[in-house]
Amino acid sequence: MALKKILHIIPTTDFGGITTMIADIWLNVNKSLYHFDFVSFNKGPYHDILLQQGSNIFYEKYITQQGPISYMWNIYRIIKQYGYDAIHDHTGYRAVFTMLAARLAGVSCRVLHSHTNVAEEWNNKIMLTLLKRLSVLNATKLVACSQKAGEFCFDKRAYDIVANPIDMQKIERLLPEEKKSLGESLGIQDGDLVVGHIGRFVPVKNHPFLIELAIKLKLQEIPFKLLLIGDGPLEQEIRLLVKEHNVEDYVRFLGQRADIIKLLQLMDKFILPSHFEGFGIVLLEAQICGTPAIVSSTLPREVDLDVGLLQYLDLEGDIESWLQAILNNDVKLDPQIISKSLKNKGLDAEEIATRLCALYT
């Protein structure tokens, strides 16, 4: 079998669900059969990781900055220069111009991948509908990370579900002394309840809800630390909210971190009160680390390993139920049980890599 060259379009090489997913898959791909290159719009820490795997990375300005014609020409030129056998666009309904460029360049395999079930930034429903239909029309294969993500982007068209995997090879268990040292470096004291969240500071992640929980914990005089991992346009707004409610001593803004797996093991509870998630790969990471997670009921069920580590709660319900879930003690699970469930669910990176590469035939 001749080497197949695949060009992936990803939003960023920063930390995030899509980039983490594709990086984990790429680590498990048979590189004698497939080669992955990438087009992205923001440079981040995964840049060097992907380069180490032998990939080329092409950075483009946002389409809104350079215009669709310029963007299409650049994608067309890259395809022609490097001779790709398939295009795999992970930007969902925004993929129309990639699909058109690839079609004009003669690429017969054009994969459109939906990773979200809401277009929060789009108020123009007519334009959104048009973008989705044109993206689908110019794709040859449709893939979604969950049923909700597929229904949102593809309507009644047939599509495959390829769940976001996790690579077990990257899970390193923290020794007690390592956990203690990491905690001390973050100002965590003995007896503190450690609550954490990982996500960009954007409206969909619902950070104000996390601060409301912090205020409740403080009022109950519970010693705790809330770790907020990530960055984004609303960070300063959330910092002001923390200051306004005088919970600065309890909240830690950690920014972008490369040691997510270690930080998850430091947490007693992981909280994800998002208004929506296409899949929520960070919830897989939390479960693999054995960390109980409390998540909003709108999130996909495909991410649940069914080992009792996820609790779904309604954002519109009583916040006291979230508080009680945080304070509940949870039984620690044997990592082997979690690992077995991951494989049984078909969510390990090696299996997903095989399924994904089958799309390129």
Contacts in CASP RR format, 6 or more apart in sequence:
PFRMAT RR
TARGET T0000
AUTHOR 0000-0000-0000
METHOD contacts of the structure
MODEL  1
MALKKILHIIPTTDFGGITTMIADIWLNVNKSLYHFDFVSFNKGPYHDIL
LQQGSNIFYEKYITQQGPISYMWNIYRIIKQYGYDAIHDHTGYRAVFTML
AARLAGVSCRVLHSHTNVAEEWNNKIMLTLLKRLSVLNATKLVACSQKAG
EFCFDKRAYDIVANPIDMQKIERLLPEEKKSLGESLGIQDGDLVVGHIGR
FVPVKNHPFLIELAIKLKLQEIPFKLLLIGDGPLEQEIRLLVKEHNVEDY
VRFLGQRADIIKLLQLMDKFILPSHFEGFGIVLLEAQICGTPAIVSSTLP
REVDLDVGLLQYLDLEGDIESWLQAILNNDVKLDPQIISKSLKNKGLDAE
EIATRLCALYT
1 33 0 8 1.000
3 32 0 8 1.000
3 33 0 8 1.000
3 34 0 8 1.000
3 35 0 8 1.000
4 33 0 8 1.000
4 34 0 8 1.000
4 35 0 8 1.000
4 85 0 8 1.000
4 86 0 8 1.000
4 357 0 8 1.000
4 360 0 8 1.000
5 34 0 8 1.000
5 35 0 8 1.000
5 37 0 8 1.000
5 82 0 8 1.000
5 83 0 8 1.000
5 84 0 8 1.000
5 85 0 8 1.000
5 86 0 8 1.000
6 34 0 8 1.000
6 35 0 8 1.000
6 36 0 8 1.000
6 37 0 8 1.000
6 84 0 8 1.000
6 85 0 8 1.000
6 86 0 8 1.000
6 87 0 8 1.000
6 88 0 8 1.000
6 360 0 8 1.000
7 37 0 8 1.000
7 38 0 8 1.000
7 39 0 8 1.000
7 78 0 8 1.000
7 79 0 8 1.000
7 82 0 8 1.000
7 84 0 8 1.000
7 86 0 8 1.000
7 87 0 8 1.000
7 88 0 8 1.000
8 22 0 8 1.000
8 36 0 8 1.000
8 37 0 8 1.000
8 38 0 8 1.000
8 39 0 8 1.000
8 88 0 8 1.000
8 89 0 8 1.000
8 90 0 8 1.000
9 38 0 8 1.000
9 39 0 8 1.000
9 40 0 8 1.000
9 87 0 8 1.000
9 88 0 8 1.000
9 89 0 8 1.000
9 90 0 8 1.000
9 91 0 8 1.000
9 95 0 8 1.000
9 98 0 8 1.000
10 18 0 8 1.000
10 19 0 8 1.000
10 22 0 8 1.000
10 38 0 8 1.000
10 39 0 8 1.000
10 40 0 8 1.000
10 90 0 8 1.000
10 91 0 8 1.000
11 18 0 8 1.000
11 19 0 8 1.000
11 40 0 8 1.000
11 41 0 8 1.000
11 42 0 8 1.000
11 90 0 8 1.000
11 91 0 8 1.000
12 18 0 8 1.000
12 19 0 8 1.000
12 40 0 8 1.000
12 41 0 8 1.000
12 42 0 8 1.000
12 43 0 8 1.000
12 44 0 8 1.000
13 19 0 8 1.000
13 38 0 8 1.000
13 40 0 8 1.000
13 42 0 8 1.000
13 43 0 8 1.000
13 44 0 8 1.000
13 45 0 8 1.000
13 46 0 8 1.000
13 47 0 8 1.000
13 50 0 8 1.000
13 57 0 8 1.000
14 42 0 8 1.000
14 43 0 8 1.000
14 44 0 8 1.000
14 45 0 8 1.000
14 46 0 8 1.000
14 256 0 8 1.000
15 44 0 8 1.000
15 45 0 8 1.000
15 46 0 8 1.000
15 230 0 8 1.000
15 256 0 8 1.000
15 257 0 8 1.000
15 258 0 8 1.000
15 260 0 8 1.000
16 199 0 8 1.000
16 200 0 8 1.000
16 281 0 8 1.000
17 115 0 8 1.000
17 164 0 8 1.000
17 279 0 8 1.000
17 280 0 8 1.000
17 281 0 8 1.000
17 282 0 8 1.000
18 90 0 8 1.000
18 115 0 8 1.000
19 46 0 8 1.000
20 46 0 8 1.000
20 164 0 8 1.000
20 281 0 8 1.000
21 145 0 8 1.000
21 164 0 8 1.000
21 165 0 8 1.000
21 281 0 8 1.000
22 36 0 8 1.000
22 38 0 8 1.000
22 90 0 8 1.000
23 46 0 8 1.000
23 49 0 8 1.000
23 50 0 8 1.000
24 165 0 8 1.000
24 166 0 8 1.000
24 167 0 8 1.000
24 170 0 8 1.000
24 349 0 8 1.000
25 165 0 8 1.000
25 349 0 8 1.000
25 352 0 8 1.000
25 353 0 8 1.000
25 356 0 8 1.000
26 36 0 8 1.000
26 50 0 8 1.000
26 53 0 8 1.000
26 55 0 8 1.000
26 353 0 8 1.000
27 53 0 8 1.000
27 167 0 8 1.000
27 169 0 8 1.000
27 349 0 8 1.000
28 167 0 8 1.000
28 349 0 8 1.000
28 350 0 8 1.000
28 352 0 8 1.000
28 353 0 8 1.000
29 36 0 8 1.000
29 353 0 8 1.000
29 357 0 8 1.000
30 357 0 8 1.000
31 53 0 8 1.000
33 357 0 8 1.000
34 357 0 8 1.000
34 360 0 8 1.000
35 54 0 8 1.000
35 55 0 8 1.000
36 53 0 8 1.000
36 55 0 8 1.000
37 55 0 8 1.000
37 56 0 8 1.000
37 57 0 8 1.000
37 58 0 8 1.000
37 82 0 8 1.000
37 84 0 8 1.000
38 50 0 8 1.000
38 55 0 8 1.000
38 56 0 8 1.000
38 57 0 8 1.000
38 58 0 8 1.000
39 57 0 8 1.000
39 58 0 8 1.000
39 59 0 8 1.000
39 60 0 8 1.000
39 75 0 8 1.000
39 78 0 8 1.000
39 98 0 8 1.000
40 57 0 8 1.000
40 58 0 8 1.000
40 59 0 8 1.000
40 60 0 8 1.000
41 59 0 8 1.000
41 60 0 8 1.000
41 61 0 8 1.000
41 62 0 8 1.000
42 59 0 8 1.000
43 59 0 8 1.000
45 256 0 8 1.000
45 258 0 8 1.000
47 57 0 8 1.000
50 57 0 8 1.000
51 57 0 8 1.000
56 82 0 8 1.000
58 74 0 8 1.000
58 78 0 8 1.000
60 66 0 8 1.000
60 71 0 8 1.000
60 74 0 8 1.000
60 75 0 8 1.000
61 71 0 8 1.000
63 71 0 8 1.000
63 94 0 8 1.000
63 97 0 8 1.000
66 74 0 8 1.000
68 97 0 8 1.000
71 97 0 8 1.000
71 101 0 8 1.000
72 97 0 8 1.000
72 100 0 8 1.000
72 101 0 8 1.000
72 104 0 8 1.000
73 101 0 8 1.000
75 97 0 8 1.000
75 98 0 8 1.000
75 101 0 8 1.000
75 102 0 8 1.000
75 105 0 8 1.000
76 101 0 8 1.000
76 104 0 8 1.000
76 105 0 8 1.000
79 87 0 8 1.000
79 101 0 8 1.000
79 102 0 8 1.000
79 105 0 8 1.000
79 106 0 8 1.000
79 107 0 8 1.000
80 105 0 8 1.000
84 107 0 8 1.000
85 107 0 8 1.000
85 109 0 8 1.000
85 360 0 8 1.000
86 107 0 8 1.000
86 109 0 8 1.000
86 110 0 8 1.000
86 111 0 8 1.000
86 359 0 8 1.000
86 360 0 8 1.000
87 98 0 8 1.000
87 99 0 8 1.000
87 102 0 8 1.000
87 107 0 8 1.000
87 109 0 8 1.000
87 110 0 8 1.000
87 111 0 8 1.000
88 111 0 8 1.000
88 113 0 8 1.000
88 359 0 8 1.000
88 360 0 8 1.000
89 95 0 8 1.000
89 98 0 8 1.000
89 99 0 8 1.000
89 110 0 8 1.000
89 111 0 8 1.000
89 112 0 8 1.000
89 113 0 8 1.000
89 139 0 8 1.000
90 113 0 8 1.000
90 115 0 8 1.000
91 98 0 8 1.000
92 112 0 8 1.000
92 113 0 8 1.000
92 114 0 8 1.000
92 115 0 8 1.000
92 116 0 8 1.000
92 135 0 8 1.000
92 153 0 8 1.000
93 114 0 8 1.000
93 119 0 8 1.000
93 128 0 8 1.000
93 131 0 8 1.000
93 132 0 8 1.000
93 135 0 8 1.000
93 153 0 8 1.000
94 131 0 8 1.000
94 135 0 8 1.000
95 112 0 8 1.000
95 135 0 8 1.000
95 139 0 8 1.000
96 131 0 8 1.000
96 134 0 8 1.000
96 135 0 8 1.000
96 138 0 8 1.000
99 110 0 8 1.000
99 112 0 8 1.000
99 134 0 8 1.000
99 135 0 8 1.000
99 138 0 8 1.000
99 139 0 8 1.000
100 134 0 8 1.000
100 138 0 8 1.000
102 110 0 8 1.000
102 138 0 8 1.000
103 110 0 8 1.000
103 138 0 8 1.000
108 140 0 8 1.000
109 140 0 8 1.000
109 141 0 8 1.000
109 359 0 8 1.000
109 360 0 8 1.000
109 361 0 8 1.000
110 138 0 8 1.000
110 139 0 8 1.000
110 140 0 8 1.000
110 141 0 8 1.000
111 139 0 8 1.000
111 140 0 8 1.000
111 141 0 8 1.000
111 142 0 8 1.000
111 143 0 8 1.000
111 359 0 8 1.000
111 360 0 8 1.000
112 135 0 8 1.000
112 136 0 8 1.000
112 139 0 8 1.000
112 141 0 8 1.000
112 142 0 8 1.000
112 143 0 8 1.000
112 153 0 8 1.000
113 143 0 8 1.000
113 144 0 8 1.000
113 145 0 8 1.000
113 162 0 8 1.000
114 142 0 8 1.000
114 143 0 8 1.000
114 144 0 8 1.000
114 145 0 8 1.000
114 149 0 8 1.000
114 150 0 8 1.000
114 152 0 8 1.000
114 153 0 8 1.000
114 154 0 8 1.000
114 159 0 8 1.000
115 144 0 8 1.000
115 145 0 8 1.000
115 149 0 8 1.000
115 164 0 8 1.000
115 278 0 8 1.000
115 279 0 8 1.000
116 149 0 8 1.000
116 152 0 8 1.000
116 153 0 8 1.000
116 276 0 8 1.000
116 277 0 8 1.000
116 278 0 8 1.000
117 146 0 8 1.000
117 148 0 8 1.000
117 149 0 8 1.000
117 150 0 8 1.000
117 151 0 8 1.000
117 152 0 8 1.000
117 276 0 8 1.000
117 278 0 8 1.000
117 300 0 8 1.000
118 152 0 8 1.000
118 204 0 8 1.000
118 275 0 8 1.000
118 276 0 8 1.000
119 128 0 8 1.000
119 152 0 8 1.000
120 203 0 8 1.000
120 204 0 8 1.000
120 275 0 8 1.000
120 276 0 8 1.000
122 128 0 8 1.000
132 153 0 8 1.000
132 154 0 8 1.000
132 155 0 8 1.000
135 153 0 8 1.000
136 142 0 8 1.000
136 153 0 8 1.000
136 154 0 8 1.000
136 155 0 8 1.000
136 157 0 8 1.000
141 160 0 8 1.000
141 359 0 8 1.000
142 150 0 8 1.000
142 153 0 8 1.000
142 154 0 8 1.000
142 157 0 8 1.000
142 158 0 8 1.000
142 159 0 8 1.000
142 160 0 8 1.000
143 159 0 8 1.000
143 160 0 8 1.000
143 161 0 8 1.000
143 162 0 8 1.000
143 359 0 8 1.000
144 150 0 8 1.000
144 153 0 8 1.000
144 154 0 8 1.000
144 159 0 8 1.000
144 160 0 8 1.000
144 161 0 8 1.000
144 162 0 8 1.000
145 161 0 8 1.000
145 162 0 8 1.000
145 163 0 8 1.000
145 164 0 8 1.000
145 278 0 8 1.000
145 279 0 8 1.000
145 300 0 8 1.000
145 302 0 8 1.000
146 161 0 8 1.000
146 163 0 8 1.000
146 278 0 8 1.000
146 279 0 8 1.000
146 300 0 8 1.000
146 302 0 8 1.000
146 303 0 8 1.000
147 161 0 8 1.000
147 300 0 8 1.000
147 302 0 8 1.000
148 278 0 8 1.000
148 300 0 8 1.000
149 278 0 8 1.000
149 279 0 8 1.000
149 300 0 8 1.000
150 159 0 8 1.000
150 161 0 8 1.000
160 359 0 8 1.000
161 302 0 8 1.000
162 352 0 8 1.000
162 355 0 8 1.000
162 356 0 8 1.000
162 359 0 8 1.000
163 279 0 8 1.000
163 302 0 8 1.000
163 303 0 8 1.000
163 345 0 8 1.000
163 346 0 8 1.000
163 347 0 8 1.000
163 352 0 8 1.000
164 279 0 8 1.000
164 280 0 8 1.000
164 281 0 8 1.000
164 284 0 8 1.000
164 303 0 8 1.000
164 347 0 8 1.000
164 352 0 8 1.000
165 284 0 8 1.000
165 346 0 8 1.000
165 347 0 8 1.000
165 348 0 8 1.000
165 349 0 8 1.000
165 351 0 8 1.000
165 352 0 8 1.000
165 353 0 8 1.000
166 281 0 8 1.000
166 284 0 8 1.000
166 285 0 8 1.000
166 288 0 8 1.000
166 342 0 8 1.000
166 347 0 8 1.000
166 348 0 8 1.000
166 349 0 8 1.000
167 348 0 8 1.000
167 349 0 8 1.000
168 288 0 8 1.000
168 339 0 8 1.000
168 342 0 8 1.000
168 348 0 8 1.000
168 349 0 8 1.000
169 349 0 8 1.000
170 261 0 8 1.000
171 261 0 8 1.000
171 288 0 8 1.000
171 289 0 8 1.000
172 261 0 8 1.000
172 262 0 8 1.000
173 265 0 8 1.000
173 335 0 8 1.000
174 182 0 8 1.000
174 262 0 8 1.000
174 265 0 8 1.000
174 266 0 8 1.000
178 262 0 8 1.000
179 265 0 8 1.000
179 266 0 8 1.000
182 259 0 8 1.000
182 262 0 8 1.000
182 263 0 8 1.000
182 266 0 8 1.000
183 194 0 8 1.000
183 266 0 8 1.000
186 225 0 8 1.000
186 227 0 8 1.000
186 252 0 8 1.000
186 254 0 8 1.000
186 266 0 8 1.000
187 225 0 8 1.000
187 252 0 8 1.000
188 194 0 8 1.000
188 225 0 8 1.000
188 266 0 8 1.000
189 223 0 8 1.000
191 223 0 8 1.000
192 223 0 8 1.000
192 224 0 8 1.000
192 225 0 8 1.000
193 217 0 8 1.000
193 222 0 8 1.000
193 223 0 8 1.000
193 224 0 8 1.000
193 225 0 8 1.000
193 268 0 8 1.000
193 269 0 8 1.000
193 326 0 8 1.000
193 327 0 8 1.000
194 224 0 8 1.000
194 225 0 8 1.000
194 227 0 8 1.000
194 266 0 8 1.000
194 267 0 8 1.000
194 268 0 8 1.000
194 269 0 8 1.000
195 213 0 8 1.000
195 214 0 8 1.000
195 217 0 8 1.000
195 224 0 8 1.000
195 225 0 8 1.000
195 226 0 8 1.000
195 227 0 8 1.000
195 267 0 8 1.000
195 268 0 8 1.000
195 269 0 8 1.000
195 270 0 8 1.000
195 271 0 8 1.000
195 326 0 8 1.000
196 226 0 8 1.000
196 227 0 8 1.000
196 228 0 8 1.000
196 229 0 8 1.000
196 263 0 8 1.000
196 267 0 8 1.000
196 269 0 8 1.000
196 270 0 8 1.000
196 271 0 8 1.000
197 205 0 8 1.000
197 207 0 8 1.000
197 210 0 8 1.000
197 226 0 8 1.000
197 227 0 8 1.000
197 228 0 8 1.000
197 229 0 8 1.000
197 270 0 8 1.000
197 271 0 8 1.000
197 272 0 8 1.000
198 229 0 8 1.000
198 230 0 8 1.000
198 260 0 8 1.000
198 263 0 8 1.000
198 264 0 8 1.000
198 270 0 8 1.000
198 282 0 8 1.000
199 205 0 8 1.000
199 229 0 8 1.000
199 230 0 8 1.000
199 282 0 8 1.000
200 230 0 8 1.000
200 231 0 8 1.000
200 232 0 8 1.000
201 207 0 8 1.000
201 230 0 8 1.000
201 231 0 8 1.000
201 232 0 8 1.000
201 233 0 8 1.000
201 234 0 8 1.000
201 235 0 8 1.000
201 237 0 8 1.000
201 238 0 8 1.000
202 232 0 8 1.000
202 233 0 8 1.000
202 234 0 8 1.000
203 234 0 8 1.000
203 275 0 8 1.000
204 274 0 8 1.000
204 275 0 8 1.000
204 276 0 8 1.000
205 273 0 8 1.000
205 274 0 8 1.000
206 273 0 8 1.000
206 274 0 8 1.000
206 275 0 8 1.000
206 296 0 8 1.000
206 315 0 8 1.000
207 228 0 8 1.000
207 234 0 8 1.000
207 238 0 8 1.000
208 238 0 8 1.000
208 241 0 8 1.000
209 273 0 8 1.000
209 315 0 8 1.000
209 319 0 8 1.000
210 226 0 8 1.000
210 228 0 8 1.000
210 271 0 8 1.000
210 273 0 8 1.000
211 238 0 8 1.000
211 241 0 8 1.000
211 242 0 8 1.000
211 245 0 8 1.000
211 247 0 8 1.000
211 251 0 8 1.000
212 319 0 8 1.000
213 226 0 8 1.000
213 271 0 8 1.000
213 319 0 8 1.000
213 322 0 8 1.000
213 323 0 8 1.000
213 326 0 8 1.000
214 224 0 8 1.000
214 226 0 8 1.000
214 242 0 8 1.000
214 245 0 8 1.000
214 247 0 8 1.000
214 250 0 8 1.000
214 251 0 8 1.000
215 245 0 8 1.000
215 247 0 8 1.000
216 319 0 8 1.000
216 320 0 8 1.000
216 323 0 8 1.000
217 224 0 8 1.000
217 250 0 8 1.000
217 323 0 8 1.000
217 326 0 8 1.000
218 224 0 8 1.000
218 247 0 8 1.000
218 250 0 8 1.000
220 323 0 8 1.000
222 327 0 8 1.000
224 250 0 8 1.000
225 250 0 8 1.000
225 251 0 8 1.000
225 252 0 8 1.000
226 247 0 8 1.000
226 250 0 8 1.000
226 251 0 8 1.000
226 252 0 8 1.000
227 252 0 8 1.000
227 254 0 8 1.000
227 263 0 8 1.000
227 266 0 8 1.000
227 267 0 8 1.000
228 238 0 8 1.000
228 251 0 8 1.000
228 252 0 8 1.000
228 253 0 8 1.000
228 254 0 8 1.000
228 255 0 8 1.000
229 254 0 8 1.000
229 255 0 8 1.000
229 256 0 8 1.000
229 257 0 8 1.000
229 260 0 8 1.000
229 263 0 8 1.000
230 254 0 8 1.000
230 255 0 8 1.000
230 256 0 8 1.000
230 257 0 8 1.000
231 255 0 8 1.000
231 256 0 8 1.000
235 253 0 8 1.000
239 253 0 8 1.000
242 248 0 8 1.000
242 251 0 8 1.000
254 263 0 8 1.000
257 263 0 8 1.000
260 282 0 8 1.000
260 285 0 8 1.000
261 285 0 8 1.000
261 289 0 8 1.000
264 270 0 8 1.000
264 285 0 8 1.000
264 286 0 8 1.000
264 289 0 8 1.000
264 291 0 8 1.000
265 289 0 8 1.000
265 290 0 8 1.000
265 291 0 8 1.000
267 286 0 8 1.000
267 291 0 8 1.000
268 291 0 8 1.000
268 292 0 8 1.000
269 291 0 8 1.000
269 292 0 8 1.000
269 293 0 8 1.000
269 294 0 8 1.000
269 325 0 8 1.000
269 326 0 8 1.000
270 282 0 8 1.000
270 283 0 8 1.000
270 286 0 8 1.000
270 291 0 8 1.000
270 292 0 8 1.000
270 293 0 8 1.000
270 294 0 8 1.000
271 293 0 8 1.000
271 294 0 8 1.000
271 295 0 8 1.000
271 322 0 8 1.000
271 326 0 8 1.000
272 280 0 8 1.000
272 282 0 8 1.000
272 283 0 8 1.000
272 293 0 8 1.000
272 294 0 8 1.000
272 295 0 8 1.000
272 296 0 8 1.000
272 299 0 8 1.000
273 295 0 8 1.000
273 296 0 8 1.000
273 315 0 8 1.000
273 322 0 8 1.000
274 295 0 8 1.000
274 296 0 8 1.000
274 298 0 8 1.000
274 299 0 8 1.000
275 296 0 8 1.000
275 298 0 8 1.000
275 315 0 8 1.000
276 298 0 8 1.000
276 299 0 8 1.000
277 298 0 8 1.000
277 299 0 8 1.000
277 300 0 8 1.000
278 299 0 8 1.000
278 300 0 8 1.000
279 300 0 8 1.000
279 302 0 8 1.000
279 303 0 8 1.000
280 299 0 8 1.000
280 300 0 8 1.000
280 303 0 8 1.000
281 303 0 8 1.000
283 293 0 8 1.000
283 295 0 8 1.000
283 299 0 8 1.000
283 303 0 8 1.000
283 304 0 8 1.000
283 310 0 8 1.000
284 303 0 8 1.000
284 305 0 8 1.000
284 342 0 8 1.000
284 347 0 8 1.000
286 292 0 8 1.000
286 293 0 8 1.000
286 309 0 8 1.000
287 293 0 8 1.000
287 305 0 8 1.000
287 307 0 8 1.000
287 309 0 8 1.000
287 310 0 8 1.000
287 338 0 8 1.000
288 335 0 8 1.000
288 338 0 8 1.000
288 339 0 8 1.000
288 342 0 8 1.000
290 309 0 8 1.000
290 332 0 8 1.000
290 333 0 8 1.000
290 335 0 8 1.000
290 338 0 8 1.000
291 309 0 8 1.000
292 308 0 8 1.000
292 309 0 8 1.000
292 310 0 8 1.000
292 311 0 8 1.000
292 330 0 8 1.000
293 309 0 8 1.000
293 310 0 8 1.000
293 311 0 8 1.000
294 311 0 8 1.000
294 313 0 8 1.000
294 322 0 8 1.000
294 325 0 8 1.000
294 326 0 8 1.000
295 310 0 8 1.000
295 311 0 8 1.000
295 312 0 8 1.000
295 313 0 8 1.000
296 312 0 8 1.000
296 313 0 8 1.000
296 314 0 8 1.000
296 315 0 8 1.000
297 312 0 8 1.000
297 313 0 8 1.000
297 314 0 8 1.000
297 315 0 8 1.000
298 315 0 8 1.000
299 312 0 8 1.000
301 312 0 8 1.000
303 310 0 8 1.000
304 310 0 8 1.000
305 338 0 8 1.000
305 341 0 8 1.000
305 342 0 8 1.000
305 345 0 8 1.000
305 347 0 8 1.000
306 341 0 8 1.000
306 345 0 8 1.000
307 333 0 8 1.000
307 337 0 8 1.000
307 338 0 8 1.000
307 341 0 8 1.000
308 333 0 8 1.000
309 330 0 8 1.000
309 333 0 8 1.000
309 338 0 8 1.000
311 325 0 8 1.000
313 321 0 8 1.000
313 322 0 8 1.000
313 325 0 8 1.000
314 321 0 8 1.000
342 348 0 8 1.000
343 351 0 8 1.000
346 352 0 8 1.000
END
